[in-house]
Amino acid sequence: MNYYLENTKVFKALGDPKRAMIVDMLSCGELCACEILEKFEMSQSTLSHHMKLLCECGLVKARAEGKWTYYSLDDDAIGKTKQFFWAITSDKENCICRDKTNCCKGCNENE
């Protein structure tokens, strides 16, 4: 269950269109918060909230330089997210659908 919980935090963070757009922007490289803010009609505090969620789920890294914060994608986290999405959308031997231990009585009668 932790495997799913940890990975779905990313998708929850991407559930907001503005956060998905921010990730799209960061796919081109590191950006200063001020550069991200220029593209959206939102306050600095709202942007900070969005960036906090993206950093907490692991997709985005932040680094401070003087009074500015610079953001970039975490390539390792992006790779793990891609791998997770591939794993849950691919047919495989160890899929949870093949685990019949918690299956209803009627399901087992069809075998």
N, CA, C and O atoms as CSV, one atom per row, in Angstrom:
chain,resi,resn,atom,element,x,y,z
A,1,MET,N,N,0.824,-1.205,0.000
A,1,MET,CA,C,0.000,0.000,0.000
A,1,MET,C,C,0.864,1.263,0.000
A,1,MET,O,O,0.515,2.247,-0.652
A,2,ASN,N,N,1.982,1.247,0.720
A,2,ASN,CA,C,2.852,2.424,0.747
A,2,ASN,C,C,3.365,2.776,-0.641
A,2,ASN,O,O,3.546,3.950,-0.965
A,3,TYR,N,N,3.600,1.748,-1.465
A,3,TYR,CA,C,4.050,1.951,-2.842
A,3,TYR,C,C,3.052,2.830,-3.592
A,3,TYR,O,O,3.442,3.759,-4.300
A,4,TYR,N,N,1.780,2.534,-3.433
A,4,TYR,CA,C,0.739,3.309,-4.111
A,4,TYR,C,C,0.578,4.684,-3.478
A,4,TYR,O,O,0.453,5.685,-4.183
A,5,LEU,N,N,0.581,4.734,-2.159
A,5,LEU,CA,C,0.398,6.000,-1.448
A,5,LEU,C,C,1.478,7.000,-1.823
A,5,LEU,O,O,1.189,8.155,-2.133
A,6,GLU,N,N,2.717,6.548,-1.792
A,6,GLU,CA,C,3.837,7.431,-2.096
A,6,GLU,C,C,3.749,7.969,-3.521
A,6,GLU,O,O,3.990,9.153,-3.756
A,7,ASN,N,N,3.411,7.116,-4.455
A,7,ASN,CA,C,3.364,7.529,-5.857
A,7,ASN,C,C,2.142,8.360,-6.201
A,7,ASN,O,O,2.218,9.224,-7.075
A,8,THR,N,N,1.028,8.127,-5.546
A,8,THR,CA,C,-0.169,8.893,-5.887
A,8,THR,C,C,-0.108,10.328,-5.380
A,8,THR,O,O,-0.901,11.164,-5.812
A,9,LYS,N,N,0.809,10.627,-4.481
A,9,LYS,CA,C,1.004,12.018,-4.049
A,9,LYS,C,C,1.373,12.895,-5.244
A,9,LYS,O,O,0.962,14.052,-5.333
A,10,VAL,N,N,2.142,12.332,-6.145
A,10,VAL,CA,C,2.548,13.067,-7.351
A,10,VAL,C,C,1.324,13.402,-8.194
A,10,VAL,O,O,1.166,14.536,-8.647
A,11,PHE,N,N,0.465,12.418,-8.401
A,11,PHE,CA,C,-0.712,12.640,-9.242
A,11,PHE,C,C,-1.699,13.597,-8.580
A,11,PHE,O,O,-2.384,14.362,-9.258
A,12,LYS,N,N,-1.763,13.549,-7.256
A,12,LYS,CA,C,-2.619,14.500,-6.542
A,12,LYS,C,C,-2.091,15.921,-6.754
A,12,LYS,O,O,-2.864,16.847,-7.000
A,13,ALA,N,N,-0.791,16.082,-6.658
A,13,ALA,CA,C,-0.195,17.408,-6.876
A,13,ALA,C,C,-0.438,17.891,-8.300
A,13,ALA,O,O,-0.647,19.083,-8.526
A,14,LEU,N,N,-0.413,16.975,-9.257
A,14,LEU,CA,C,-0.638,17.350,-10.655
A,14,LEU,C,C,-2.112,17.520,-10.988
A,14,LEU,O,O,-2.457,17.888,-12.111
A,15,GLY,N,N,-2.983,17.256,-10.022
A,15,GLY,CA,C,-4.422,17.385,-10.237
A,15,GLY,C,C,-4.885,18.820,-10.395
A,15,GLY,O,O,-6.020,19.063,-10.804
A,16,ASP,N,N,-4.038,19.758,-10.083
A,16,ASP,CA,C,-4.358,21.170,-10.275
A,16,ASP,C,C,-3.733,21.619,-11.594
A,16,ASP,O,O,-2.530,21.442,-11.790
A,17,PRO,N,N,-4.523,22.196,-12.502
A,17,PRO,CA,C,-3.987,22.595,-13.812
A,17,PRO,C,C,-2.797,23.545,-13.731
A,17,PRO,O,O,-1.875,23.440,-14.540
A,18,LYS,N,N,-2.799,24.459,-12.782
A,18,LYS,CA,C,-1.679,25.407,-12.683
A,18,LYS,C,C,-0.395,24.684,-12.293
A,18,LYS,O,O,0.679,24.996,-12.807
A,19,ARG,N,N,-0.507,23.717,-11.384
A,19,ARG,CA,C,0.687,22.964,-11.001
A,19,ARG,C,C,1.184,22.120,-12.173
A,19,ARG,O,O,2.392,21.991,-12.369
A,20,ALA,N,N,0.280,21.551,-12.944
A,20,ALA,CA,C,0.688,20.793,-14.132
A,20,ALA,C,C,1.390,21.720,-15.127
A,20,ALA,O,O,2.372,21.328,-15.757
A,21,MET,N,N,0.891,22.934,-15.266
A,21,MET,CA,C,1.520,23.904,-16.166
A,21,MET,C,C,2.909,24.297,-15.658
A,21,MET,O,O,3.834,24.474,-16.450
A,22,ILE,N,N,3.052,24.430,-14.345
A,22,ILE,CA,C,4.357,24.770,-13.768
A,22,ILE,C,C,5.361,23.658,-14.064
A,22,ILE,O,O,6.502,23.934,-14.437
A,23,VAL,N,N,4.943,22.408,-13.900
A,23,VAL,CA,C,5.828,21.282,-14.213
A,23,VAL,C,C,6.203,21.325,-15.692
A,23,VAL,O,O,7.357,21.083,-16.047
A,24,ASP,N,N,5.248,21.629,-16.541
A,24,ASP,CA,C,5.523,21.754,-17.974
A,24,ASP,C,C,6.574,22.839,-18.219
A,24,ASP,O,O,7.503,22.637,-19.000
A,25,MET,N,N,6.433,23.978,-17.561
A,25,MET,CA,C,7.411,25.058,-17.703
A,25,MET,C,C,8.800,24.609,-17.253
A,25,MET,O,O,9.801,24.915,-17.901
A,26,LEU,N,N,8.850,23.884,-16.144
A,26,LEU,CA,C,10.134,23.451,-15.599
A,26,LEU,C,C,10.792,22.363,-16.446
A,26,LEU,O,O,11.980,22.085,-16.290
A,27,SER,N,N,10.020,21.753,-17.338
A,27,SER,CA,C,10.613,20.744,-18.223
A,27,SER,C,C,11.640,21.373,-19.163
A,27,SER,O,O,12.471,20.671,-19.739
A,28,CYS,N,N,11.582,22.689,-19.318
A,28,CYS,CA,C,12.545,23.404,-20.163
A,28,CYS,C,C,13.801,23.806,-19.396
A,28,CYS,O,O,14.767,24.282,-19.993
A,29,GLY,N,N,13.792,23.616,-18.071
A,29,GLY,CA,C,14.959,23.950,-17.261
A,29,GLY,C,C,14.582,24.738,-16.022
A,29,GLY,O,O,13.418,25.068,-15.798
A,30,GLU,N,N,15.589,25.029,-15.230
A,30,GLU,CA,C,15.401,25.736,-13.963
A,30,GLU,C,C,14.833,27.135,-14.190
A,30,GLU,O,O,15.214,27.838,-15.127
A,31,LEU,N,N,13.909,27.517,-13.304
A,31,LEU,CA,C,13.304,28.851,-13.377
A,31,LEU,C,C,13.263,29.481,-11.994
A,31,LEU,O,O,13.105,28.803,-10.979
A,32,CYS,N,N,13.409,30.784,-11.989
A,32,CYS,CA,C,13.239,31.561,-10.769
A,32,CYS,C,C,11.744,31.689,-10.488
A,32,CYS,O,O,10.929,31.702,-11.411
A,33,ALA,N,N,11.395,31.781,-9.218
A,33,ALA,CA,C,9.989,31.951,-8.850
A,33,ALA,C,C,9.384,33.151,-9.566
A,33,ALA,O,O,8.220,33.116,-9.965
A,34,CYS,N,N,10.163,34.205,-9.729
A,34,CYS,CA,C,9.644,35.405,-10.396
A,34,CYS,C,C,9.293,35.124,-11.856
A,34,CYS,O,O,8.348,35.710,-12.384
A,35,GLU,N,N,10.039,34.236,-12.515
A,35,GLU,CA,C,9.743,33.880,-13.907
A,35,GLU,C,C,8.454,33.071,-14.007
A,35,GLU,O,O,7.681,33.229,-14.952
A,36,ILE,N,N,8.234,32.211,-13.031
A,36,ILE,CA,C,6.998,31.427,-13.006
A,36,ILE,C,C,5.820,32.346,-12.720
A,36,ILE,O,O,4.765,32.237,-13.344
A,37,LEU,N,N,6.013,33.239,-11.782
A,37,LEU,CA,C,4.950,34.165,-11.379
A,37,LEU,C,C,4.494,35.048,-12.537
A,37,LEU,O,O,3.315,35.391,-12.622
A,38,GLU,N,N,5.407,35.417,-13.421
A,38,GLU,CA,C,5.067,36.259,-14.577
A,38,GLU,C,C,4.029,35.605,-15.490
A,38,GLU,O,O,3.272,36.304,-16.164
A,39,LYS,N,N,3.988,34.293,-15.516
A,39,LYS,CA,C,3.094,33.560,-16.428
A,39,LYS,C,C,1.685,33.360,-15.879
A,39,LYS,O,O,0.786,32.953,-16.615
A,40,PHE,N,N,1.487,33.638,-14.608
A,40,PHE,CA,C,0.196,33.374,-13.975
A,40,PHE,C,C,-0.338,34.612,-13.279
A,40,PHE,O,O,0.419,35.471,-12.825
A,41,GLU,N,N,-1.646,34.682,-13.208
A,41,GLU,CA,C,-2.288,35.742,-12.433
A,41,GLU,C,C,-2.572,35.190,-11.045
A,41,GLU,O,O,-3.682,34.745,-10.753
A,42,MET,N,N,-1.552,35.225,-10.196
A,42,MET,CA,C,-1.698,34.748,-8.825
A,42,MET,C,C,-0.729,35.512,-7.938
A,42,MET,O,O,0.237,36.110,-8.410
A,43,SER,N,N,-1.007,35.477,-6.665
A,43,SER,CA,C,-0.143,36.165,-5.713
A,43,SER,C,C,1.105,35.329,-5.436
A,43,SER,O,O,1.156,34.140,-5.751
A,44,GLN,N,N,2.097,35.967,-4.848
A,44,GLN,CA,C,3.325,35.272,-4.464
A,44,GLN,C,C,3.014,34.146,-3.477
A,44,GLN,O,O,3.599,33.066,-3.556
A,45,SER,N,N,2.091,34.402,-2.549
A,45,SER,CA,C,1.761,33.375,-1.551
A,45,SER,C,C,1.066,32.170,-2.192
A,45,SER,O,O,1.284,31.034,-1.772
A,46,THR,N,N,0.236,32.413,-3.201
A,46,THR,CA,C,-0.417,31.302,-3.905
A,46,THR,C,C,0.617,30.478,-4.663
A,46,THR,O,O,0.568,29.248,-4.649
A,47,LEU,N,N,1.554,31.157,-5.325
A,47,LEU,CA,C,2.624,30.436,-6.011
A,47,LEU,C,C,3.438,29.625,-5.007
A,47,LEU,O,O,3.781,28.473,-5.270
A,48,SER,N,N,3.741,30.214,-3.875
A,48,SER,CA,C,4.503,29.500,-2.840
A,48,SER,C,C,3.787,28.233,-2.402
A,48,SER,O,O,4.418,27.198,-2.187
A,49,HIS,N,N,2.472,28.315,-2.271
A,49,HIS,CA,C,1.674,27.138,-1.893
A,49,HIS,C,C,1.792,26.051,-2.962
A,49,HIS,O,O,2.022,24.885,-2.641
A,50,HIS,N,N,1.636,26.432,-4.225
A,50,HIS,CA,C,1.754,25.468,-5.323
A,50,HIS,C,C,3.147,24.830,-5.340
A,50,HIS,O,O,3.279,23.618,-5.509
A,51,MET,N,N,4.176,25.653,-5.165
A,51,MET,CA,C,5.538,25.139,-5.216
A,51,MET,C,C,5.829,24.233,-4.021
A,51,MET,O,O,6.561,23.252,-4.148
A,52,LYS,N,N,5.267,24.553,-2.881
A,52,LYS,CA,C,5.444,23.710,-1.691
A,52,LYS,C,C,4.894,22.312,-1.954
A,52,LYS,O,O,5.542,21.318,-1.626
A,53,LEU,N,N,3.705,22.230,-2.542
A,53,LEU,CA,C,3.103,20.929,-2.839
A,53,LEU,C,C,3.923,20.150,-3.865
A,53,LEU,O,O,4.099,18.938,-3.732
A,54,LEU,N,N,4.420,20.837,-4.876
A,54,LEU,CA,C,5.236,20.168,-5.893
A,54,LEU,C,C,6.566,19.684,-5.320
A,54,LEU,O,O,7.077,18.636,-5.717
A,55,CYS,N,N,7.115,20.447,-4.393
A,55,CYS,CA,C,8.363,20.027,-3.741
A,55,CYS,C,C,8.107,18.875,-2.770
A,55,CYS,O,O,8.898,17.934,-2.705
A,56,GLU,N,N,7.018,18.942,-2.021
A,56,GLU,CA,C,6.707,17.896,-1.044
A,56,GLU,C,C,6.449,16.545,-1.699
A,56,GLU,O,O,6.783,15.508,-1.127
A,57,CYS,N,N,5.867,16.543,-2.875
A,57,CYS,CA,C,5.614,15.265,-3.556
A,57,CYS,C,C,6.876,14.751,-4.240
A,57,CYS,O,O,6.913,13.609,-4.697
A,58,GLY,N,N,7.904,15.583,-4.313
A,58,GLY,CA,C,9.189,15.152,-4.839
A,58,GLY,C,C,9.467,15.485,-6.289
A,58,GLY,O,O,10.583,15.270,-6.762
A,59,LEU,N,N,8.492,16.000,-7.002
A,59,LEU,CA,C,8.704,16.293,-8.425
A,59,LEU,C,C,9.650,17.461,-8.668
A,59,LEU,O,O,10.379,17.491,-9.660
A,60,VAL,N,N,9.629,18.423,-7.750
A,60,VAL,CA,C,10.363,19.671,-7.949
A,60,VAL,C,C,11.378,19.862,-6.824
A,60,VAL,O,O,11.122,19.540,-5.663
A,61,LYS,N,N,12.532,20.395,-7.206
A,61,LYS,CA,C,13.576,20.756,-6.242
A,61,LYS,C,C,13.645,22.280,-6.182
A,61,LYS,O,O,13.412,22.966,-7.178
A,62,ALA,N,N,13.966,22.791,-5.007
A,62,ALA,CA,C,14.103,24.234,-4.826
A,62,ALA,C,C,15.501,24.541,-4.296
A,62,ALA,O,O,16.068,23.782,-3.510
A,63,ARG,N,N,16.038,25.666,-4.745
A,63,ARG,CA,C,17.299,26.139,-4.179
A,63,ARG,C,C,17.218,27.656,-4.039
A,63,ARG,O,O,16.730,28.356,-4.926
A,64,ALA,N,N,17.700,28.134,-2.920
A,64,ALA,CA,C,17.673,29.568,-2.647
A,64,ALA,C,C,18.989,30.188,-3.090
A,64,ALA,O,O,20.070,29.632,-2.892
A,65,GLU,N,N,18.856,31.357,-3.694
A,65,GLU,CA,C,20.028,32.136,-4.082
A,65,GLU,C,C,19.697,33.596,-3.819
A,65,GLU,O,O,18.915,34.209,-4.545
A,66,GLY,N,N,20.292,34.135,-2.786
A,66,GLY,CA,C,19.950,35.492,-2.376
A,66,GLY,C,C,18.505,35.542,-1.926
A,66,GLY,O,O,18.070,34.721,-1.119
A,67,LYS,N,N,17.761,36.506,-2.447
A,67,LYS,CA,C,16.353,36.615,-2.050
A,67,LYS,C,C,15.420,35.818,-2.958
A,67,LYS,O,O,14.206,35.838,-2.756
A,68,TRP,N,N,15.964,35.118,-3.956
A,68,TRP,CA,C,15.139,34.375,-4.896
A,68,TRP,C,C,15.251,32.874,-4.678
A,68,TRP,O,O,16.251,32.363,-4.174
A,69,THR,N,N,14.193,32.193,-5.076
A,69,THR,CA,C,14.191,30.732,-5.055
A,69,THR,C,C,14.091,30.248,-6.494
A,69,THR,O,O,13.279,30.738,-7.279
A,70,TYR,N,N,14.925,29.287,-6.817
A,70,TYR,CA,C,14.951,28.700,-8.154
A,70,TYR,C,C,14.417,27.277,-8.074
A,70,TYR,O,O,14.713,26.538,-7.135
A,71,TYR,N,N,13.626,26.910,-9.071
A,71,TYR,CA,C,12.981,25.601,-9.083
A,71,TYR,C,C,13.394,24.821,-10.324
A,71,TYR,O,O,13.606,25.383,-11.398
A,72,SER,N,N,13.501,23.508,-10.141
A,72,SER,CA,C,13.793,22.610,-11.260
A,72,SER,C,C,13.129,21.267,-10.983
A,72,SER,O,O,12.762,20.959,-9.849
A,73,LEU,N,N,12.984,20.481,-12.033
A,73,LEU,CA,C,12.410,19.149,-11.872
A,73,LEU,C,C,13.458,18.221,-11.273
A,73,LEU,O,O,14.650,18.352,-11.553
A,74,ASP,N,N,13.007,17.289,-10.451
A,74,ASP,CA,C,13.879,16.257,-9.905
A,74,ASP,C,C,13.832,15.073,-10.869
A,74,ASP,O,O,12.849,14.332,-10.907
A,75,ASP,N,N,14.888,14.903,-11.636
A,75,ASP,CA,C,14.907,13.874,-12.683
A,75,ASP,C,C,14.675,12.467,-12.135
A,75,ASP,O,O,14.020,11.650,-12.782
A,76,ASP,N,N,15.208,12.179,-10.948
A,76,ASP,CA,C,14.993,10.853,-10.351
A,76,ASP,C,C,13.519,10.624,-10.053
A,76,ASP,O,O,12.980,9.556,-10.339
A,77,ALA,N,N,12.870,11.633,-9.476
A,77,ALA,CA,C,11.442,11.513,-9.150
A,77,ALA,C,C,10.600,11.392,-10.414
A,77,ALA,O,O,9.628,10.637,-10.449
A,78,ILE,N,N,10.971,12.132,-11.445
A,78,ILE,CA,C,10.248,12.048,-12.719
A,78,ILE,C,C,10.369,10.627,-13.271
A,78,ILE,O,O,9.384,10.054,-13.736
A,79,GLY,N,N,11.560,10.070,-13.222
A,79,GLY,CA,C,11.780,8.708,-13.702
A,79,GLY,C,C,10.966,7.688,-12.922
A,79,GLY,O,O,10.376,6.781,-13.510
A,80,LYS,N,N,10.930,7.833,-11.600
A,80,LYS,CA,C,10.151,6.911,-10.765
A,80,LYS,C,C,8.654,7.037,-11.053
A,80,LYS,O,O,7.931,6.042,-11.048
A,81,THR,N,N,8.198,8.259,-11.302
A,81,THR,CA,C,6.782,8.472,-11.608
A,81,THR,C,C,6.422,7.832,-12.944
A,81,THR,O,O,5.377,7.194,-13.072
A,82,LYS,N,N,7.282,8.003,-13.929
A,82,LYS,CA,C,7.050,7.361,-15.229
A,82,LYS,C,C,7.010,5.847,-15.074
A,82,LYS,O,O,6.156,5.180,-15.658
A,83,GLN,N,N,7.937,5.305,-14.287
A,83,GLN,CA,C,8.004,3.859,-14.065
A,83,GLN,C,C,6.745,3.367,-13.345
A,83,GLN,O,O,6.195,2.324,-13.698
A,84,PHE,N,N,6.293,4.115,-12.343
A,84,PHE,CA,C,5.080,3.743,-11.611
A,84,PHE,C,C,3.880,3.726,-12.549
A,84,PHE,O,O,3.095,2.778,-12.539
A,85,PHE,N,N,3.734,4.774,-13.360
A,85,PHE,CA,C,2.594,4.851,-14.271
A,85,PHE,C,C,2.630,3.702,-15.275
A,85,PHE,O,O,1.596,3.108,-15.581
A,86,TRP,N,N,3.815,3.391,-15.784
A,86,TRP,CA,C,3.948,2.267,-16.708
A,86,TRP,C,C,3.556,0.970,-16.002
A,86,TRP,O,O,2.846,0.140,-16.569
A,87,ALA,N,N,4.020,0.800,-14.765
A,87,ALA,CA,C,3.758,-0.436,-14.022
A,87,ALA,C,C,2.266,-0.651,-13.771
A,87,ALA,O,O,1.776,-1.775,-13.880
A,88,ILE,N,N,1.547,0.412,-13.436
A,88,ILE,CA,C,0.127,0.226,-13.113
A,88,ILE,C,C,-0.759,0.158,-14.348
A,88,ILE,O,O,-1.940,-0.175,-14.247
A,89,THR,N,N,-0.202,0.470,-15.510
A,89,THR,CA,C,-1.013,0.419,-16.735
A,89,THR,C,C,-0.592,-0.716,-17.664
A,89,THR,O,O,-1.081,-0.810,-18.790
A,90,SER,N,N,0.301,-1.565,-17.206
A,90,SER,CA,C,0.790,-2.672,-18.025
A,90,SER,C,C,0.315,-4.003,-17.467
A,90,SER,O,O,0.209,-4.180,-16.253
A,91,ASP,N,N,0.030,-4.936,-18.364
A,91,ASP,CA,C,-0.321,-6.298,-17.959
A,91,ASP,C,C,0.940,-6.969,-17.423
A,91,ASP,O,O,2.000,-6.904,-18.045
A,92,LYS,N,N,0.815,-7.610,-16.272
A,92,LYS,CA,C,1.983,-8.249,-15.671
A,92,LYS,C,C,1.570,-9.440,-14.819
A,92,LYS,O,O,0.423,-9.544,-14.387
A,93,GLU,N,N,2.510,-10.326,-14.589
A,93,GLU,CA,C,2.267,-11.540,-13.808
A,93,GLU,C,C,1.863,-11.236,-12.366
A,93,GLU,O,O,0.973,-11.889,-11.821
A,94,ASN,N,N,2.510,-10.250,-11.747
A,94,ASN,CA,C,2.276,-9.979,-10.328
A,94,ASN,C,C,1.258,-8.863,-10.080
A,94,ASN,O,O,1.327,-8.177,-9.060
A,95,CYS,N,N,0.339,-8.684,-10.985
A,95,CYS,CA,C,-0.698,-7.660,-10.835
A,95,CYS,C,C,-1.593,-8.001,-9.641
A,95,CYS,O,O,-1.853,-9.175,-9.377
A,96,ILE,N,N,-2.055,-6.998,-8.934
A,96,ILE,CA,C,-2.911,-7.256,-7.776
A,96,ILE,C,C,-4.222,-7.916,-8.172
A,96,ILE,O,O,-4.881,-8.522,-7.327
A,97,CYS,N,N,-4.614,-7.814,-9.428
A,97,CYS,CA,C,-5.855,-8.460,-9.861
A,97,CYS,C,C,-5.724,-9.983,-9.861
A,97,CYS,O,O,-6.730,-10.692,-9.835
A,98,ARG,N,N,-4.510,-10.481,-9.889
A,98,ARG,CA,C,-4.283,-11.923,-9.891
A,98,ARG,C,C,-4.247,-12.506,-8.477
A,98,ARG,O,O,-4.229,-13.727,-8.322
A,99,ASP,N,N,-4.236,-11.669,-7.457
A,99,ASP,CA,C,-4.224,-12.127,-6.066
A,99,ASP,C,C,-5.647,-12.473,-5.656
A,99,ASP,O,O,-6.474,-11.582,-5.462
A,100,LYS,N,N,-5.929,-13.740,-5.524
A,100,LYS,CA,C,-7.284,-14.218,-5.220
A,100,LYS,C,C,-7.513,-14.447,-3.720
A,100,LYS,O,O,-8.563,-14.966,-3.340
A,101,THR,N,N,-6.562,-14.076,-2.863
A,101,THR,CA,C,-6.708,-14.361,-1.433
A,101,THR,C,C,-7.872,-13.610,-0.804
A,101,THR,O,O,-8.489,-14.117,0.133
A,102,ASN,N,N,-8.186,-12.432,-1.285
A,102,ASN,CA,C,-9.290,-11.653,-0.720
A,102,ASN,C,C,-10.493,-11.609,-1.654
A,102,ASN,O,O,-11.354,-10.737,-1.532
A,103,CYS,N,N,-10.546,-12.539,-2.568
A,103,CYS,CA,C,-11.612,-12.554,-3.558
A,103,CYS,C,C,-12.905,-13.102,-2.947
A,103,CYS,O,O,-12.882,-13.883,-1.995
A,104,CYS,N,N,-14.008,-12.678,-3.510
A,104,CYS,CA,C,-15.305,-13.149,-3.014
A,104,CYS,C,C,-15.510,-14.624,-3.357
A,104,CYS,O,O,-14.867,-15.149,-4.266
A,105,LYS,N,N,-16.391,-15.276,-2.640
A,105,LYS,CA,C,-16.655,-16.703,-2.830
A,105,LYS,C,C,-17.124,-16.993,-4.262
A,105,LYS,O,O,-16.712,-17.991,-4.854
A,106,GLY,N,N,-17.961,-16.150,-4.810
A,106,GLY,CA,C,-18.497,-16.353,-6.154
A,106,GLY,C,C,-17.426,-16.339,-7.226
A,106,GLY,O,O,-17.535,-17.058,-8.220
A,107,CYS,N,N,-16.390,-15.531,-7.039
A,107,CYS,CA,C,-15.307,-15.469,-8.031
A,107,CYS,C,C,-14.586,-16.802,-8.124
A,107,CYS,O,O,-14.282,-17.271,-9.221
A,108,ASN,N,N,-14.314,-17.411,-6.989
A,108,ASN,CA,C,-13.570,-18.672,-6.975
A,108,ASN,C,C,-14.371,-19.817,-7.580
A,108,ASN,O,O,-13.779,-20.784,-8.059
A,109,GLU,N,N,-15.692,-19.738,-7.573
A,109,GLU,CA,C,-16.530,-20.800,-8.132
A,109,GLU,C,C,-16.430,-20.851,-9.650
A,109,GLU,O,O,-16.700,-21.890,-10.252
A,110,ASN,N,N,-16.045,-19.739,-10.275
A,110,ASN,CA,C,-15.956,-19.687,-11.735
A,110,ASN,C,C,-14.680,-20.325,-12.266
A,110,ASN,O,O,-14.531,-20.490,-13.477
A,111,GLU,N,N,-13.768,-20.681,-11.388
A,111,GLU,CA,C,-12.492,-21.246,-11.845
A,111,GLU,C,C,-12.581,-22.726,-12.048
A,111,GLU,O,O,-11.596,-23.357,-12.431
